[in-house]
C-alpha cells in the first residue's frame, strides 16, 4: 500500500497484463452470476407456465367427464 496526495491506493498493478487479467476474472464472475440469475428466472417462469397449462387441461377434462 502506498500513500499519495493524502489518499491511499489499495493496489498498484505492476503492468498492463495484470490489469487485463484482473478485469477478465472480474468479468467472468459477473457473467457467471448474471447467467445464473437468468437461468433461475427462466426455470421459475416455465414452472408457472406449466402449472397454468395443467390447470387448463384439468378444467377441460372435468367438462368432458361431466358430458359423459
Biopython code that builds the backbone (N, CA, C, O; Angstrom):
import numpy as np
from Bio.PDB.StructureBuilder import StructureBuilder

atoms = [
    (1, "UNK", "N", (0.850, -1.183, 0.000)),
    (1, "UNK", "CA", (0.000, 0.000, 0.000)),
    (1, "UNK", "C", (0.884, 1.231, 0.000)),
    (1, "UNK", "O", (1.879, 1.305, 0.722)),
    (2, "UNK", "N", (0.514, 2.170, -0.802)),
    (2, "UNK", "CA", (1.252, 3.411, -0.901)),
    (2, "UNK", "C", (0.305, 4.568, -0.648)),
    (2, "UNK", "O", (-0.892, 4.491, -0.925)),
    (3, "UNK", "N", (0.856, 5.620, -0.126)),
    (3, "UNK", "CA", (0.041, 6.790, 0.128)),
    (3, "UNK", "C", (0.524, 7.916, -0.773)),
    (3, "UNK", "O", (1.703, 8.270, -0.763)),
    (4, "UNK", "N", (-0.400, 8.476, -1.554)),
    (4, "UNK", "CA", (-0.073, 9.580, -2.450)),
    (4, "UNK", "C", (-1.103, 10.684, -2.275)),
    (4, "UNK", "O", (-2.304, 10.418, -2.243)),
    (5, "UNK", "N", (-0.652, 11.879, -2.166)),
    (5, "UNK", "CA", (-1.516, 13.063, -2.085)),
    (5, "UNK", "C", (-2.604, 12.914, -1.021)),
    (5, "UNK", "O", (-3.730, 13.374, -1.214)),
    (6, "UNK", "N", (-2.281, 12.290, 0.070)),
    (6, "UNK", "CA", (-3.231, 12.153, 1.160)),
    (6, "UNK", "C", (-4.208, 11.003, 0.983)),
    (6, "UNK", "O", (-4.964, 10.717, 1.911)),
    (7, "UNK", "N", (-4.234, 10.319, -0.180)),
    (7, "UNK", "CA", (-5.140, 9.193, -0.412)),
    (7, "UNK", "C", (-4.368, 7.887, -0.355)),
    (7, "UNK", "O", (-3.147, 7.869, -0.509)),
    (8, "UNK", "N", (-5.064, 6.828, -0.139)),
    (8, "UNK", "CA", (-4.433, 5.512, -0.062)),
    (8, "UNK", "C", (-4.798, 4.721, -1.316)),
    (8, "UNK", "O", (-5.974, 4.607, -1.662)),
    (9, "UNK", "N", (-3.802, 4.184, -1.986)),
    (9, "UNK", "CA", (-4.024, 3.324, -3.133)),
    (9, "UNK", "C", (-4.009, 1.894, -2.614)),
    (9, "UNK", "O", (-3.015, 1.443, -2.045)),
    (10, "UNK", "N", (-5.114, 1.182, -2.811)),
    (10, "UNK", "CA", (-5.228, -0.160, -2.252)),
    (10, "UNK", "C", (-4.331, -1.162, -2.960)),
    (10, "UNK", "O", (-3.730, -2.014, -2.305)),
    (11, "UNK", "N", (-4.226, -1.081, -4.282)),
    (11, "UNK", "CA", (-3.330, -1.960, -5.006)),
    (11, "UNK", "C", (-2.776, -1.204, -6.198)),
    (11, "UNK", "O", (-3.434, -0.325, -6.755)),
    (12, "UNK", "N", (-1.610, -1.542, -6.563)),
    (12, "UNK", "CA", (-0.981, -0.885, -7.698)),
    (12, "UNK", "C", (-0.471, -1.960, -8.652)),
    (12, "UNK", "O", (0.580, -2.553, -8.410)),
    (13, "UNK", "N", (-1.205, -2.214, -9.731)),
    (13, "UNK", "CA", (-0.774, -3.247, -10.654)),
    (13, "UNK", "C", (0.579, -2.921, -11.267)),
    (13, "UNK", "O", (0.888, -1.764, -11.549)),
    (14, "UNK", "N", (1.364, -3.941, -11.463)),
    (14, "UNK", "CA", (2.723, -3.711, -11.941)),
    (14, "UNK", "C", (2.778, -3.471, -13.439)),
    (14, "UNK", "O", (3.669, -2.774, -13.923)),
    (15, "UNK", "N", (1.828, -4.045, -14.185)),
    (15, "UNK", "CA", (1.847, -3.817, -15.624)),
    (15, "UNK", "C", (0.454, -3.995, -16.217)),
    (15, "UNK", "O", (-0.503, -4.299, -15.505)),
    (16, "UNK", "N", (0.357, -3.805, -17.514)),
    (16, "UNK", "CA", (-0.933, -3.876, -18.203)),
    (16, "UNK", "C", (-1.501, -5.283, -18.182)),
    (16, "UNK", "O", (-2.719, -5.451, -18.112)),
    (17, "UNK", "N", (-0.651, -6.296, -18.242)),
    (17, "UNK", "CA", (-1.111, -7.679, -18.218)),
    (17, "UNK", "C", (-1.870, -8.010, -16.953)),
    (17, "UNK", "O", (-2.876, -8.718, -16.999)),
    (18, "UNK", "N", (-1.405, -7.511, -15.829)),
    (18, "UNK", "CA", (-2.072, -7.752, -14.549)),
    (18, "UNK", "C", (-3.451, -7.103, -14.538)),
    (18, "UNK", "O", (-4.417, -7.694, -14.055)),
    (19, "UNK", "N", (-3.539, -5.899, -15.065)),
    (19, "UNK", "CA", (-4.825, -5.194, -15.116)),
    (19, "UNK", "C", (-5.803, -5.972, -15.993)),
    (19, "UNK", "O", (-6.956, -6.174, -15.611)),
    (20, "UNK", "N", (-5.350, -6.405, -17.159)),
    (20, "UNK", "CA", (-6.221, -7.149, -18.063)),
    (20, "UNK", "C", (-6.655, -8.472, -17.446)),
    (20, "UNK", "O", (-7.814, -8.864, -17.586)),
    (21, "UNK", "N", (-5.760, -9.158, -16.776)),
    (21, "UNK", "CA", (-6.094, -10.426, -16.140)),
    (21, "UNK", "C", (-7.150, -10.220, -15.055)),
    (21, "UNK", "O", (-8.116, -10.980, -14.981)),
    (22, "UNK", "N", (-6.977, -9.216, -14.228)),
    (22, "UNK", "CA", (-7.945, -8.945, -13.177)),
    (22, "UNK", "C", (-9.300, -8.555, -13.766)),
    (22, "UNK", "O", (-10.340, -8.977, -13.260)),
    (23, "UNK", "N", (-9.292, -7.752, -14.834)),
    (23, "UNK", "CA", (-10.546, -7.361, -15.488)),
    (23, "UNK", "C", (-11.242, -8.586, -16.081)),
    (23, "UNK", "O", (-12.466, -8.700, -16.009)),
    (24, "UNK", "N", (-10.476, -9.491, -16.659)),
    (24, "UNK", "CA", (-11.044, -10.703, -17.231)),
    (24, "UNK", "C", (-11.687, -11.569, -16.155)),
    (24, "UNK", "O", (-12.802, -12.055, -16.342)),
    (25, "UNK", "N", (-11.010, -11.765, -15.046)),
    (25, "UNK", "CA", (-11.546, -12.586, -13.955)),
    (25, "UNK", "C", (-12.819, -11.956, -13.385)),
    (25, "UNK", "O", (-13.807, -12.655, -13.159)),
    (26, "UNK", "N", (-12.801, -10.662, -13.157)),
    (26, "UNK", "CA", (-13.988, -9.976, -12.629)),
    (26, "UNK", "C", (-15.139, -10.076, -13.633)),
    (26, "UNK", "O", (-16.282, -10.315, -13.244)),
    (27, "UNK", "N", (-14.837, -9.892, -14.923)),
    (27, "UNK", "CA", (-15.858, -10.009, -15.957)),
    (27, "UNK", "C", (-16.467, -11.398, -16.013)),
    (27, "UNK", "O", (-17.677, -11.541, -16.183)),
    (28, "UNK", "N", (-15.631, -12.429, -15.870)),
    (28, "UNK", "CA", (-16.136, -13.798, -15.891)),
    (28, "UNK", "C", (-17.037, -14.080, -14.687)),
    (28, "UNK", "O", (-18.059, -14.754, -14.817)),
    (29, "UNK", "N", (-16.656, -13.565, -13.518)),
    (29, "UNK", "CA", (-17.514, -13.734, -12.339)),
    (29, "UNK", "C", (-18.859, -13.053, -12.553)),
    (29, "UNK", "O", (-19.902, -13.632, -12.250)),
    (30, "UNK", "N", (-18.844, -11.834, -13.071)),
    (30, "UNK", "CA", (-20.098, -11.130, -13.325)),
    (30, "UNK", "C", (-20.956, -11.877, -14.338)),
    (30, "UNK", "O", (-22.166, -12.008, -14.154)),
    (31, "UNK", "N", (-20.334, -12.367, -15.404)),
    (31, "UNK", "CA", (-21.061, -13.116, -16.416)),
    (31, "UNK", "C", (-21.690, -14.372, -15.821)),
    (31, "UNK", "O", (-22.828, -14.710, -16.146)),
    (32, "UNK", "N", (-20.963, -15.059, -14.962)),
    (32, "UNK", "CA", (-21.487, -16.264, -14.329)),
    (32, "UNK", "C", (-22.723, -15.946, -13.492)),
    (32, "UNK", "O", (-23.745, -16.620, -13.623)),
    (33, "UNK", "N", (-22.644, -14.940, -12.643)),
    (33, "UNK", "CA", (-23.766, -14.626, -11.759)),
    (33, "UNK", "C", (-24.977, -14.113, -12.535)),
    (33, "UNK", "O", (-26.112, -14.446, -12.196)),
    (34, "UNK", "N", (-24.749, -13.313, -13.563)),
    (34, "UNK", "CA", (-25.864, -12.825, -14.372)),
    (34, "UNK", "C", (-26.523, -13.984, -15.112)),
    (34, "UNK", "O", (-27.750, -14.079, -15.156)),
    (35, "UNK", "N", (-25.715, -14.861, -15.689)),
    (35, "UNK", "CA", (-26.257, -16.017, -16.404)),
    (35, "UNK", "C", (-27.030, -16.931, -15.455)),
    (35, "UNK", "O", (-28.097, -17.436, -15.807)),
    (36, "UNK", "N", (-26.503, -17.141, -14.273)),
    (36, "UNK", "CA", (-27.174, -17.989, -13.291)),
    (36, "UNK", "C", (-28.516, -17.390, -12.886)),
    (36, "UNK", "O", (-29.501, -18.115, -12.746)),
    (37, "UNK", "N", (-28.561, -16.072, -12.697)),
    (37, "UNK", "CA", (-29.810, -15.401, -12.321)),
    (37, "UNK", "C", (-30.856, -15.557, -13.430)),
    (37, "UNK", "O", (-32.021, -15.828, -13.142)),
    (38, "UNK", "N", (-30.452, -15.388, -14.698)),
    (38, "UNK", "CA", (-31.391, -15.561, -15.801)),
    (38, "UNK", "C", (-31.851, -17.012, -15.921)),
    (38, "UNK", "O", (-33.005, -17.265, -16.266)),
    (39, "UNK", "N", (-30.965, -17.967, -15.641)),
    (39, "UNK", "CA", (-31.333, -19.375, -15.683)),
    (39, "UNK", "C", (-32.401, -19.684, -14.645)),
    (39, "UNK", "O", (-33.393, -20.344, -14.955)),
    (40, "UNK", "N", (-32.211, -19.218, -13.425)),
    (40, "UNK", "CA", (-33.193, -19.438, -12.359)),
    (40, "UNK", "C", (-34.513, -18.758, -12.710)),
    (40, "UNK", "O", (-35.584, -19.320, -12.483)),
    (41, "UNK", "N", (-34.437, -17.554, -13.260)),
    (41, "UNK", "CA", (-35.649, -16.826, -13.650)),
    (41, "UNK", "C", (-36.426, -17.613, -14.698)),
    (41, "UNK", "O", (-37.650, -17.718, -14.620)),
    (42, "UNK", "N", (-35.714, -18.165, -15.679)),
    (42, "UNK", "CA", (-36.382, -18.938, -16.723)),
    (42, "UNK", "C", (-37.030, -20.190, -16.138)),
    (42, "UNK", "O", (-38.141, -20.549, -16.529)),
    (43, "UNK", "N", (-36.355, -20.854, -15.212)),
    (43, "UNK", "CA", (-36.945, -22.036, -14.581)),
    (43, "UNK", "C", (-38.244, -21.690, -13.860)),
    (43, "UNK", "O", (-39.228, -22.424, -13.962)),
    (44, "UNK", "N", (-38.250, -20.593, -13.144)),
    (44, "UNK", "CA", (-39.449, -20.177, -12.404)),
    (44, "UNK", "C", (-40.576, -19.835, -13.368)),
    (44, "UNK", "O", (-41.718, -20.239, -13.151)),
    (45, "UNK", "N", (-40.269, -19.092, -14.436)),
    (45, "UNK", "CA", (-41.309, -18.714, -15.400)),
    (45, "UNK", "C", (-41.876, -19.936, -16.104)),
    (45, "UNK", "O", (-43.089, -20.035, -16.286)),
    (46, "UNK", "N", (-41.018, -20.868, -16.503)),
    (46, "UNK", "CA", (-41.502, -22.081, -17.164)),
    (46, "UNK", "C", (-42.348, -22.921, -16.217)),
    (46, "UNK", "O", (-43.339, -23.522, -16.632)),
    (47, "UNK", "N", (-41.962, -22.963, -14.959)),
    (47, "UNK", "CA", (-42.732, -23.720, -13.978)),
    (47, "UNK", "C", (-44.139, -23.133, -13.834)),
    (47, "UNK", "O", (-45.125, -23.870, -13.803)),
    (48, "UNK", "N", (-44.222, -21.820, -13.747)),
    (48, "UNK", "CA", (-45.528, -21.164, -13.627)),
    (48, "UNK", "C", (-46.369, -21.395, -14.877)),
    (48, "UNK", "O", (-47.574, -21.630, -14.784)),
    (49, "UNK", "N", (-45.737, -21.328, -16.039)),
    (49, "UNK", "CA", (-46.452, -21.541, -17.299)),
    (49, "UNK", "C", (-46.999, -22.964, -17.362)),
    (49, "UNK", "O", (-48.135, -23.180, -17.784)),
    (50, "UNK", "N", (-46.193, -23.924, -16.943)),
    (50, "UNK", "CA", (-46.644, -25.321, -16.953)),
    (50, "UNK", "C", (-47.798, -25.545, -15.985)),
    (50, "UNK", "O", (-48.712, -26.312, -16.285)),
    (51, "UNK", "N", (-47.771, -24.896, -14.841)),
    (51, "UNK", "CA", (-48.870, -25.023, -13.887)),
    (51, "UNK", "C", (-50.175, -24.518, -14.492)),
    (51, "UNK", "O", (-51.227, -25.136, -14.323)),
    (52, "UNK", "N", (-50.100, -23.386, -15.200)),
    (52, "UNK", "CA", (-51.304, -22.834, -15.831)),
    (52, "UNK", "C", (-51.837, -23.775, -16.901)),
    (52, "UNK", "O", (-53.048, -23.966, -17.008)),
    (53, "UNK", "N", (-50.942, -24.371, -17.700)),
    (53, "UNK", "CA", (-51.371, -25.310, -18.739)),
    (53, "UNK", "C", (-52.042, -26.533, -18.126)),
    (53, "UNK", "O", (-53.057, -27.010, -18.634)),
    (54, "UNK", "N", (-51.484, -27.029, -17.054)),
    (54, "UNK", "CA", (-52.061, -28.210, -16.394)),
    (54, "UNK", "C", (-53.446, -27.878, -15.842)),
    (54, "UNK", "O", (-54.360, -28.697, -15.932)),
    (55, "UNK", "N", (-53.607, -26.689, -15.274)),
    (55, "UNK", "CA", (-54.921, -26.300, -14.742)),
    (55, "UNK", "C", (-55.954, -26.204, -15.860)),
    (55, "UNK", "O", (-57.100, -26.613, -15.678)),
    (56, "UNK", "N", (-55.557, -25.664, -17.021)),
    (56, "UNK", "CA", (-56.487, -25.577, -18.152)),
    (56, "UNK", "C", (-56.884, -26.970, -18.637)),
    (56, "UNK", "O", (-58.052, -27.219, -18.934)),
    (57, "UNK", "N", (-55.914, -27.871, -18.714)),
    (57, "UNK", "CA", (-56.204, -29.242, -19.145)),
    (57, "UNK", "C", (-57.142, -29.922, -18.157)),
    (57, "UNK", "O", (-58.055, -30.638, -18.567)),
    (58, "UNK", "N", (-56.931, -29.708, -16.863)),
    (58, "UNK", "CA", (-57.806, -30.304, -15.852)),
    (58, "UNK", "C", (-59.240, -29.791, -15.995)),
    (58, "UNK", "O", (-60.189, -30.562, -15.855)),
    (59, "UNK", "N", (-59.402, -28.497, -16.270)),
    (59, "UNK", "CA", (-60.740, -27.942, -16.462)),
    (59, "UNK", "C", (-61.431, -28.577, -17.663)),
    (59, "UNK", "O", (-62.616, -28.907, -17.608)),
    (60, "UNK", "N", (-60.679, -28.744, -18.747)),
    (60, "UNK", "CA", (-61.256, -29.352, -19.942)),
    (60, "UNK", "C", (-61.645, -30.804, -19.674)),
    (60, "UNK", "O", (-62.695, -31.263, -20.124)),
    (61, "UNK", "N", (-60.804, -31.519, -18.946)),
    (61, "UNK", "CA", (-61.119, -32.910, -18.616)),
    (61, "UNK", "C", (-62.364, -33.004, -17.739)),
    (61, "UNK", "O", (-63.177, -33.912, -17.914)),
    (62, "UNK", "N", (-62.518, -32.088, -16.810)),
    (62, "UNK", "CA", (-63.707, -32.078, -15.960)),
    (62, "UNK", "C", (-64.969, -31.850, -16.800)),
    (62, "UNK", "O", (-66.002, -32.471, -16.548)),
    (63, "UNK", "N", (-64.886, -30.960, -17.798)),
    (63, "UNK", "CA", (-66.040, -30.722, -18.684)),
    (63, "UNK", "C", (-66.384, -31.978, -19.463)),
    (63, "UNK", "O", (-67.552, -32.330, -19.622)),
    (64, "UNK", "N", (-65.329, -32.657, -19.951)),
    (64, "UNK", "CA", (-65.561, -33.893, -20.714)),
    (64, "UNK", "C", (-66.204, -34.953, -19.837)),
    (64, "UNK", "O", (-67.122, -35.649, -20.272)),
    (65, "UNK", "N", (-65.726, -35.080, -18.596)),
    (65, "UNK", "CA", (-66.284, -36.072, -17.670)),
    (65, "UNK", "C", (-67.744, -35.762, -17.371)),
    (65, "UNK", "O", (-68.561, -36.677, -17.273)),
    (66, "UNK", "N", (-68.084, -34.483, -17.225)),
    (66, "UNK", "CA", (-69.478, -34.096, -16.950)),
    (66, "UNK", "C", (-70.368, -34.438, -18.142)),
    (66, "UNK", "O", (-71.524, -34.820, -17.965)),
    (67, "UNK", "N", (-69.842, -34.304, -19.334)),
    (67, "UNK", "CA", (-70.630, -34.618, -20.529)),
    (67, "UNK", "C", (-70.867, -36.115, -20.666)),
    (67, "UNK", "O", (-71.865, -36.530, -21.254)),
    (68, "UNK", "N", (-69.982, -36.913, -20.141)),
    (68, "UNK", "CA", (-70.162, -38.361, -20.222)),
    (68, "UNK", "C", (-71.177, -38.772, -19.193)),
    (68, "UNK", "O", (-71.492, -39.956, -19.076)),
]
sb = StructureBuilder()
sb.init_structure("model")
sb.init_model(0)
sb.init_chain("A")
sb.init_seg("    ")
for serial, (resi, resn, name, xyz) in enumerate(atoms, 1):
    if name == "N":
        sb.init_residue(resn, " ", resi, " ")
    sb.init_atom(name, np.array(xyz, "f"), 0.0, 1.0, " ", f" {name:<3s}", serial, name[0])
structure = sb.get_structure()
